[in-house]
């Protein structure tokens, strides 16, 4: 079998990020937003994390960047009295990630 040459290799398409499904429950409406966010450039991996309860009430779903982590950022998703951590591994800067999240939430 011959080794592939640059002429015989297929051109690779831009790679989408991946969404990790490691929990059985998520905030309603969060997964479609994260799937759209995965399709944007610079996003490598999105992992929804722990769900908790808060005292405050947020009527609409919000997703905001919280703190930097190694290789990306932690974001907080809120709806009603429920909060969920979302870990985003990305090469984007914080302001670029905030713009990408705003586009995904439309």
NUKETOR-938197 format. One line per field, with one value per residue (C-alpha): residue number from 0; x, y, z. Coordinates in Angstrom, 3 decimals. Layout:
BEGIN
num = c(NUM/...)
east = c(X/...)
north = c(Y/...)
up = c(Z/...)
END
This chain:
BEGIN
num = c(0/1/2/3/4/5/6/7/8/9/10/11/12/13/14/15/16/17/18/19/20/21/22/23/24/25/26/27/28/29/30/31/32/33/34/35/36/37/38/39/40/41/42/43/44/45/46/47/48/49/50/51/52/53/54/55/56/57/58/59/60/61/62/63/64/65/66/67/68/69/70/71/72/73/74/75/76/77/78/79/80/81/82/83/84/85/86/87/88/89/90/91/92/93/94/95/96/97/98/99/100/101/102/103/104/105)
east = c(0.000/1.336/1.783/-0.685/0.823/-0.429/-2.215/-4.113/-5.159/-8.584/-8.725/-9.818/-12.810/-12.713/-13.319/-16.274/-15.943/-17.499/-20.167/-19.530/-22.627/-21.536/-24.706/-28.233/-29.862/-29.353/-31.111/-33.986/-32.928/-29.193/-28.143/-29.311/-27.371/-24.239/-24.589/-24.696/-21.707/-19.720/-20.076/-18.276/-14.565/-12.101/-14.317/-12.742/-14.792/-17.873/-18.706/-21.872/-21.147/-22.813/-26.400/-27.378/-30.078/-29.804/-31.956/-32.308/-34.720/-33.705/-36.786/-34.863/-31.968/-28.636/-25.144/-22.266/-18.515/-17.430/-13.710/-10.736/-9.618/-6.644/-7.313/-10.527/-13.270/-15.965/-19.407/-22.557/-25.971/-28.993/-32.724/-35.290/-33.672/-31.387/-27.720/-25.330/-21.595/-20.377/-16.686/-15.531/-12.088/-11.257/-8.506/-10.693/-10.156/-12.885/-14.487/-14.495/-16.116/-18.772/-19.566/-19.760/-22.147/-24.331/-24.524/-25.372/-28.146/-29.983)
north = c(0.000/3.411/6.304/9.144/12.117/15.678/15.244/12.106/13.263/14.785/18.424/18.636/20.805/23.193/21.109/21.830/21.674/18.836/18.819/16.418/14.654/13.602/14.510/13.290/16.612/20.073/23.422/23.366/25.035/25.008/22.108/23.688/26.858/24.855/22.864/26.122/27.421/24.258/25.087/28.401/28.681/28.480/26.327/22.966/21.338/22.327/20.416/21.196/20.738/20.784/22.031/24.007/26.211/29.933/32.405/34.926/34.425/34.823/34.514/34.031/31.695/33.483/32.237/34.436/33.981/33.702/32.997/31.840/28.223/26.393/26.272/28.289/29.701/28.684/30.044/30.139/29.281/30.512/30.100/30.515/29.468/26.939/27.498/25.240/25.467/25.183/24.612/25.878/24.976/27.497/29.482/32.616/35.601/36.421/39.202/36.984/34.162/36.548/37.578/33.899/33.172/36.144/34.810/31.282/32.566/34.336)
up = c(0.000/-0.970/1.402/0.748/-1.012/-0.705/-4.053/-3.005/0.481/0.820/1.824/5.425/6.214/9.162/12.253/14.506/18.246/20.196/22.865/25.750/27.153/30.622/32.535/32.012/32.942/31.523/31.759/29.221/25.964/26.765/24.510/21.191/22.072/22.880/19.625/17.643/19.620/18.729/15.042/15.417/14.755/17.621/19.852/20.664/23.452/25.450/28.624/30.613/34.300/37.678/38.129/41.201/42.671/43.379/45.293/42.488/39.581/35.932/33.674/30.388/29.636/30.012/29.216/30.349/30.585/34.216/34.782/32.693/33.090/31.603/27.856/27.857/30.049/32.486/31.667/33.764/32.299/34.260/33.846/36.576/39.848/38.145/37.352/35.405/34.847/31.249/30.516/27.108/25.750/23.067/21.381/21.395/23.662/26.201/24.141/21.022/23.006/24.327/20.733/19.669/22.557/21.576/18.000/19.217/21.466/18.624)
END
